[in-house]
Amino acid sequence: KNALIQELQKPPSLSPDEKLKHVAAIIDRAIKNGQREVQVFRFPHEVCTDRGRAINQAEPGWENTLTGIPKDMYQFWYDHLRPLGYKARFQMIDFPGGMPGDIGIFLSWK
């Protein structure tokens, strides 16, 4: 798990065009399955500078706790997908032993 966390904290190597192709394929598959929301990524809460506390509490500025790939994904949504009407949601998706676990990134559309 430590190796995964270290890898996720590194900046991604994909270009914006490559990211857009990946997102378009995910969204296209979801639409074909009649979905209006899709989980696009999942990461351990340890990737956040506060271990996911701000996301779990839905605090203003939670996005500033993101690092590495999740931070890049948020920025890509903000710069490229948000203007097109896509919504993004970062949410704690499991609580092993009652403690925060993984965080999911969800995209939705009308």
N, C-alpha and C positions, 0 to 999 in steps of 0.2 A: 504494500500500500504506500509506503514511503517513496518508492521509486515512481509510482503513478503520480503522487502529489508533486514531486519534483518536476516531472515531465509536464504536468498541467500548468505549472507556474512559469514555464518558459514561453516566450512570445511565439505565436504560430508562424509558420513559413508560407502560408497560402496567400496568393494575391487576392485583391478584392473580387476580381472576375472569377477566380476559382471558388471562392467562398459563395458567391452568388449562384454558381452552377450547383453546388452542393445543396444550398437552401432551396433552390427551385425544384430540384429532384425530390427532396423531402416533402415540400408543400404539394407538389403535383401528385405524389403517391397518396398523401393524406386526403386530398380533394377527391381523387378517384375512389377512395374508400368512404366517402361521405362525411369526412371529419371537418370540423371548423377550428380545431386546435390540435397541435402535435407537440410532443416532447422532443426537442431537438438535441438535448445534451443532458448529461448527469455527471456530477462531480462531487468529491468528498468536501465536507464543510471546512476541512483544514486548509483548503486553497484560499479561503477568505482571510484577511488580516485579523478579523475578530472571531474566526471560527464559525461564521454564519449567524452570529447573534443578531446583527442588524436586519438581515434578510428574514430571519425567523420572527422578529418583532415588527417587521414592515416599517422600519424607521426611515425618515427622510435621509437621503444621502447614502443609503445602503450600497448603492452601486460603487461608491468610493472604496469599499472594502474588497472588491474583486481584484484578483491578480491573474496574470498569465492568459491562458486561453479563455476562461470565462469573462475576463475583462474585455478581451478582444471581441468576443461574441456580443457582449453588451454594446460596445462601441460600434460594431458593424450594424447591429439592429438600429441603433440611434441615428447613425449617419445615412444608412441606405434603405432600411425596411420601414422604419417609423414614418418617413415622409410618404410612403406608399399606402399607409393605413394599417400596417401590421402592428399588433400589440405583442409585447413581450412580458413574461411573468417569470420571476425567479422565486422558487418556493422550496422550502424544506419538504422532502418527500418521504422520509422515513425517520423513525426515532428508535433505533435499536437500544434496548434496555432503558427506554425513557429519555435518552439523550439525543441531541441532534445528530443526524447522519448525513445522508446525501442531499444535495440540492439539485432540483431539476430546472431546466430552462425550457419554457413553453412559448410557442408562437401561436397566435390566433388571428383570425381574419373574419370578415363578414361574408 
